[in-house]
Amino acid sequence: MTTNIVLCYPVQQRHLDLLAEALPEANLINAGQDGIAAKIFEADIFVGHAKVPVDWESVVRQGRLKLIQSSAAGLDHCLVPAVIESDIQVCSASGLFANQVGEQTLALLLGLLRQLPTFFRQAVAKEFVRQPTDDLHGKRVGIVGLGGNGRRLAQLLGPFGVDIKATDFYPLYKPPEVSELWPADQLPELARRSDILILALPLNKTTEKLVSAEVIAQMPRGSYLINVARGRVVDEEALVEALVDGHLAGAGLDVTWTEPLPAESPLWNQPNVIITPHVGAQAALRVDDSTRFACRNLRRYRDGQPLLNIVDKKLGFPHPEVTVAGQSEF
């Protein structure tokens, strides 16, 4: 029987050619966002990221789908209870765009420290006025989630002479740039000892609102929060309150609780916040890189080899031993 690979990401002919070469016996179905809700029922293998509602429960009941290769790191788009409890294998793009997430993090962080929002507003008003700025060198940085993105962040931040500590569900394989690696339940202590807290963890039932009012209160007064993970890992009301009362000096948010961020959100009005529209993993060659990674996993699937980035579905992310660390690995 022919294996159907249903695609839902913006492929062009060259990407289809690469996928066909990786699994010549397969039939490729380029569903796109408009067609994925119907075409998913024809899939033995699904590659992509459905941004529209999909009836995953019915897909599981049908029993045809065997593998999901997500083109995104976050899997909240497909890891519904039915998929979690099924035999469907799920692989993520975790770490695949760690370079880009690292660049986005640095842009948000340095923009806040060097007061770019203030200077941008002054430029619009044609005001050339010096304002106080802050420094990155010498800061205490906490990274929450030391997966592919978190580890790359540590590498990029190391040369700035910062003291990096981190928490992770798998507190294994401490990289040299990190002075201490703690279990995930040590987040309050990490917050207490961080001038800058960077969120790079996945969203699941245990991490929603993990960065609570209590955790934010543990952060030193005048510290910074950077979120390049998922908006729902933060109690957004508590974040706004901490920004308004000055407990936090600033926040850099590539993600928010609701996306797009509603016009009435008080975050828009905070002078010490930089908001970007969930572009951290955007890359000039994102579709090319996603396709090459999918091809690598398709060949491994065909040959019965262990899959890269195969996730623990109950946790929503892969074990460090199977996680890629950027485009250089494929």
PAMIFI-585291 format. One record per residue (C-alpha): residue in one letter; x, y, z. Coordinates in nm, 3 decimals, m for minus. Each point is the difference from the previous one (the first is absolute). Layout:
residues N
('A',(X,Y,Z))
...
end
This chain:
residues 330
('M',(0.000,0.000,0.000))
('T',(0.128,0.349,m0.089))
('T',(0.114,0.219,0.287))
('N',(m0.165,0.341,m0.007))
('I',(0.200,0.294,0.132))
('V',(m0.229,0.297,0.058))
('L',(0.177,0.336,0.015))
('C',(m0.113,0.319,0.171))
('Y',(0.275,0.257,m0.028))
('P',(0.090,0.240,m0.285))
('V',(0.193,m0.236,m0.228))
('Q',(0.111,0.072,m0.354))
('Q',(0.087,m0.248,m0.273))
('R',(0.362,m0.036,0.114))
('H',(m0.121,m0.107,0.343))
('L',(m0.238,m0.253,m0.152))
('D',(0.291,m0.138,m0.203))
('L',(0.211,m0.046,0.313))
('L',(m0.283,m0.175,0.184))
('A',(m0.067,m0.226,m0.297))
('E',(0.369,m0.093,m0.013))
('A',(0.002,m0.080,0.373))
('L',(m0.298,m0.238,m0.028))
('P',(m0.049,m0.082,m0.370))
('E',(m0.278,m0.251,0.065))
('A',(m0.215,0.261,0.175))
('N',(m0.283,0.206,m0.143))
('L',(0.033,0.369,0.090))
('I',(m0.317,0.199,0.070))
('N',(0.058,0.374,0.038))
('A',(m0.306,0.094,0.205))
('G',(0.092,0.348,0.124))
('Q',(m0.190,0.170,0.278))
('D',(m0.319,0.016,m0.206))
('G',(m0.014,m0.374,m0.061))
('I',(0.166,m0.160,0.301))
('A',(m0.317,m0.052,0.205))
('A',(m0.133,m0.235,m0.271))
('K',(0.323,m0.140,m0.144))
('I',(0.141,m0.106,0.339))
('F',(m0.228,m0.306,m0.020))
('E',(0.198,m0.118,m0.304))
('A',(0.333,0.019,0.184))
('D',(0.225,m0.282,0.109))
('I',(0.262,0.265,0.077))
('F',(m0.071,0.367,0.071))
('V',(0.271,0.262,m0.050))
('G',(m0.062,0.361,0.098))
('H',(m0.196,0.212,0.243))
('A',(m0.377,0.033,m0.021))
('K',(m0.099,0.351,0.107))
('V',(m0.369,m0.073,m0.051))
('P',(m0.223,m0.232,0.206))
('V',(0.058,m0.370,m0.072))
('D',(m0.221,m0.279,0.135))
('W',(0.287,m0.194,0.154))
('E',(m0.235,m0.222,0.199))
('S',(m0.157,m0.129,m0.321))
('V',(0.342,m0.038,m0.159))
('V',(0.107,m0.222,0.288))
('R',(m0.320,m0.205,m0.017))
('Q',(0.057,m0.056,m0.372))
('G',(0.330,m0.167,0.086))
('R',(0.187,0.086,m0.319))
('L',(0.246,0.272,0.111))
('K',(0.331,m0.141,0.124))
('L',(0.239,0.296,0.017))
('I',(m0.021,0.375,0.055))
('Q',(0.310,0.197,m0.097))
('S',(m0.073,0.351,0.122))
('S',(0.164,0.297,m0.168))
('A',(m0.027,0.187,0.333))
('A',(0.168,m0.053,0.335))
('G',(m0.319,0.050,0.197))
('L',(m0.248,m0.284,m0.033))
('D',(m0.310,0.150,0.158))
('H',(m0.150,m0.002,m0.353))
('C',(m0.019,m0.381,m0.006))
('L',(0.068,m0.149,0.344))
('V',(m0.360,m0.038,0.106))
('P',(m0.085,m0.279,0.247))
('A',(m0.104,m0.242,m0.275))
('V',(0.335,0.035,m0.179))
('I',(0.191,m0.024,0.328))
('E',(m0.169,m0.330,0.087))
('S',(0.032,m0.142,m0.353))
('D',(0.285,m0.192,m0.168))
('I',(0.070,0.292,m0.235))
('Q',(0.366,0.101,0.012))
('V',(0.056,0.374,0.024))
('C',(0.319,0.185,m0.087))
('S',(0.056,0.372,0.054))
('A',(0.223,0.266,m0.153))
('S',(0.149,0.068,0.343))
('G',(0.344,0.160,m0.031))
('L',(m0.021,0.021,m0.377))
('F',(m0.020,0.378,0.007))
('A',(0.199,0.057,0.316))
('N',(0.223,0.252,m0.178))
('Q',(m0.296,0.216,m0.094))
('V',(m0.163,m0.025,0.344))
('G',(0.336,0.100,0.147))
('E',(0.023,0.304,m0.225))
('Q',(m0.356,0.101,0.088))
('T',(0.076,m0.033,0.369))
('L',(0.308,0.219,m0.030))
('A',(m0.197,0.258,m0.198))
('L',(m0.269,0.021,0.268))
('L',(0.244,m0.004,0.289))
('L',(0.251,0.251,m0.134))
('G',(m0.282,0.222,m0.121))
('L',(m0.135,0.019,0.354))
('L',(0.335,0.046,0.169))
('R',(0.110,0.275,m0.238))
('Q',(m0.340,0.174,0.023))
('L',(m0.082,m0.031,m0.370))
('P',(m0.379,0.041,0.052))
('T',(0.067,0.338,0.165))
('F',(0.241,0.108,m0.271))
('F',(m0.234,m0.113,m0.278))
('R',(m0.277,0.216,0.149))
('Q',(0.240,0.291,0.029))
('A',(0.108,m0.045,m0.362))
('V',(m0.361,0.028,m0.115))
('A',(m0.025,0.325,0.196))
('K',(0.343,0.112,m0.132))
('E',(0.136,0.021,0.354))
('F',(0.373,m0.059,0.048))
('V',(0.013,m0.058,0.377))
('R',(0.226,m0.234,0.192))
('Q',(m0.174,m0.244,0.235))
('P',(0.141,m0.250,0.253))
('T',(0.075,m0.347,m0.138))
('D',(0.081,m0.336,0.154))
('D',(0.274,m0.258,m0.065))
('L',(m0.007,m0.366,m0.095))
('H',(0.359,m0.074,0.100))
('G',(0.020,m0.128,0.357))
('K',(m0.370,m0.082,0.031))
('R',(m0.142,m0.318,0.155))
('V',(m0.203,m0.180,m0.267))
('G',(m0.248,m0.280,0.063))
('I',(m0.117,m0.220,m0.286))
('V',(m0.320,m0.195,0.058))
('G',(0.013,m0.302,m0.231))
('L',(0.336,m0.122,m0.122))
('G',(m0.109,m0.180,m0.315))
('G',(0.135,0.078,m0.346))
('N',(m0.092,0.368,0.021))
('G',(0.110,0.043,0.360))
('R',(0.340,m0.156,m0.061))
('R',(0.063,0.220,m0.303))
('L',(m0.100,0.303,0.207))
('A',(0.260,m0.094,0.259))
('Q',(0.266,m0.020,m0.272))
('L',(m0.093,0.342,m0.137))
('L',(m0.018,0.169,0.340))
('G',(0.321,m0.151,0.137))
('P',(0.237,0.249,m0.169))
('F',(m0.183,0.290,0.169))
('G',(0.157,m0.097,0.330))
('V',(m0.328,m0.088,0.168))
('D',(m0.059,m0.262,0.269))
('I',(m0.248,m0.248,m0.148))
('K',(m0.209,m0.238,0.205))
('A',(m0.281,m0.215,m0.139))
('T',(m0.283,m0.236,0.085))
('D',(m0.122,m0.287,m0.212))
('F',(m0.224,m0.305,0.030))
('Y',(0.308,m0.202,m0.096))
('P',(0.282,0.163,0.201))
('L',(0.262,m0.192,m0.199))
('Y',(0.307,0.084,m0.205))
('K',(0.076,0.342,0.146))
('P',(0.168,0.209,m0.272))
('P',(0.319,0.185,0.094))
('E',(m0.167,0.340,m0.033))
('V',(m0.245,m0.087,0.281))
('S',(0.134,0.026,0.354))
('E',(m0.286,m0.201,0.157))
('L',(m0.275,m0.218,m0.147))
('W',(m0.292,m0.080,0.229))
('P',(m0.320,m0.206,m0.023))
('A',(m0.313,0.174,m0.126))
('D',(m0.148,0.031,0.349))
('Q',(0.281,0.239,0.094))
('L',(m0.155,0.279,m0.210))
('P',(m0.076,0.225,0.302))
('E',(0.365,m0.016,0.107))
('L',(0.113,0.070,m0.357))
('A',(m0.233,0.301,m0.015))
('R',(0.138,0.129,0.331))
('R',(0.357,m0.013,m0.133))
('S',(m0.060,0.145,m0.347))
('D',(0.028,0.358,m0.119))
('I',(m0.131,m0.129,m0.333))
('L',(m0.238,m0.296,m0.027))
('I',(m0.033,m0.153,m0.347))
('L',(m0.284,m0.242,m0.072))
('A',(0.078,m0.274,m0.255))
('L',(m0.223,m0.282,0.124))
('P',(m0.286,m0.181,m0.176))
('L',(m0.368,0.052,0.077))
('N',(m0.187,m0.290,0.156))
('K',(m0.241,m0.055,0.288))
('T',(0.277,0.030,0.257))
('T',(0.161,0.315,m0.144))
('E',(m0.311,0.213,m0.061))
('K',(0.032,0.302,0.234))
('L',(0.315,m0.157,0.141))
('V',(0.147,0.350,0.020))
('S',(m0.259,0.107,0.253))
('A',(m0.041,0.313,0.210))
('E',(0.199,m0.179,0.270))
('V',(0.289,m0.077,m0.236))
('I',(0.005,0.355,m0.135))
('A',(0.004,0.132,0.356))
('Q',(0.316,m0.206,0.063))
('M',(0.183,0.186,m0.278))
('P',(0.214,0.290,0.126))
('R',(m0.150,0.346,m0.031))
('G',(0.127,0.156,m0.323))
('S',(0.046,m0.333,m0.181))
('Y',(m0.112,m0.096,m0.351))
('L',(m0.218,m0.277,m0.142))
('I',(0.046,m0.131,m0.355))
('N',(m0.254,m0.245,m0.143))
('V',(0.085,m0.183,m0.322))
('A',(m0.194,m0.312,0.104))
('R',(m0.381,0.018,0.008))
('G',(m0.212,0.280,0.140))
('R',(m0.203,m0.230,0.221))
('V',(0.295,m0.102,0.213))
('V',(m0.028,0.344,0.165))
('D',(m0.278,0.139,0.219))
('E',(m0.051,0.306,m0.222))
('E',(m0.200,0.198,0.256))
('A',(0.278,m0.045,0.254))
('L',(0.255,0.103,m0.262))
('V',(m0.188,0.323,m0.077))
('E',(m0.028,0.080,0.370))
('A',(0.373,m0.053,0.052))
('L',(0.080,0.227,m0.294))
('V',(m0.237,0.274,0.111))
('D',(0.123,0.012,0.358))
('G',(0.366,m0.007,m0.107))
('H',(0.087,m0.337,0.149))
('L',(0.116,m0.102,m0.347))
('A',(0.213,0.244,m0.196))
('G',(m0.125,m0.141,m0.327))
('A',(m0.126,m0.294,m0.201))
('G',(0.079,m0.125,m0.348))
('L',(m0.287,m0.205,m0.138))
('D',(0.006,m0.190,m0.327))
('V',(m0.310,m0.188,0.118))
('T',(m0.312,0.098,0.191))
('W',(m0.292,m0.176,0.169))
('T',(m0.231,0.080,m0.292))
('E',(0.140,0.032,m0.351))
('P',(m0.044,0.239,m0.167))
('L',(0.028,0.212,0.314))
('P',(m0.333,0.186,0.034))
('A',(0.008,0.376,m0.054))
('E',(m0.142,0.054,0.350))
('S',(0.285,m0.189,0.170))
('P',(0.178,0.222,0.254))
('L',(0.331,m0.142,m0.119))
('W',(m0.017,0.228,m0.305))
('N',(0.009,0.305,0.227))
('Q',(0.302,m0.096,0.209))
('P',(0.304,0.211,m0.092))
('N',(0.235,m0.270,0.132))
('V',(m0.128,m0.284,m0.220))
('I',(0.112,m0.115,m0.345))
('I',(m0.256,m0.214,m0.183))
('T',(0.070,m0.197,m0.316))
('P',(m0.265,m0.214,m0.176))
('H',(0.133,m0.352,0.066))
('V',(0.280,0.021,m0.254))
('G',(0.279,m0.155,0.208))
('A',(0.031,m0.309,m0.219))
('Q',(m0.035,0.182,m0.330))
('A',(0.294,m0.072,m0.225))
('A',(0.096,0.101,m0.350))
('L',(0.021,m0.367,m0.097))
('R',(m0.256,m0.139,0.245))
('V',(m0.193,m0.209,m0.253))
('D',(0.321,m0.134,m0.152))
('D',(0.137,m0.097,0.341))
('S',(m0.332,m0.147,0.115))
('T',(m0.014,m0.213,m0.314))
('R',(0.355,m0.127,0.033))
('F',(m0.067,m0.097,0.359))
('A',(m0.327,m0.172,m0.093))
('C',(0.183,m0.191,m0.274))
('R',(0.259,m0.119,0.246))
('N',(m0.268,m0.131,0.235))
('L',(m0.200,m0.155,m0.284))
('R',(0.306,m0.201,m0.106))
('R',(0.053,m0.111,0.360))
('Y',(m0.368,m0.095,0.024))
('R',(0.027,m0.202,m0.321))
('D',(0.313,m0.180,0.123))
('G',(m0.135,m0.070,0.348))
('Q',(0.259,0.226,0.167))
('P',(m0.067,0.208,0.313))
('L',(m0.165,0.330,m0.090))
('L',(0.152,0.337,0.083))
('N',(m0.202,0.232,0.223))
('I',(m0.250,m0.273,0.085))
('V',(m0.192,0.140,0.292))
('D',(m0.123,m0.135,0.326))
('K',(m0.363,0.077,m0.082))
('K',(m0.102,0.041,0.363))
('L',(0.268,0.266,0.045))
('G',(m0.021,0.155,m0.345))
('F',(0.371,0.009,m0.080))
('P',(0.287,m0.236,m0.088))
('H',(0.269,m0.136,0.230))
('P',(0.334,0.186,m0.031))
('E',(0.166,m0.307,m0.152))
('V',(m0.222,0.013,m0.312))
('T',(m0.034,0.377,m0.033))
('V',(0.179,0.177,m0.284))
('A',(0.195,0.314,0.080))
('G',(m0.041,0.209,m0.312))
('Q',(0.033,m0.025,m0.375))
('S',(0.360,m0.120,0.026))
('E',(m0.121,m0.344,0.112))
('F',(m0.171,m0.084,m0.325))
end
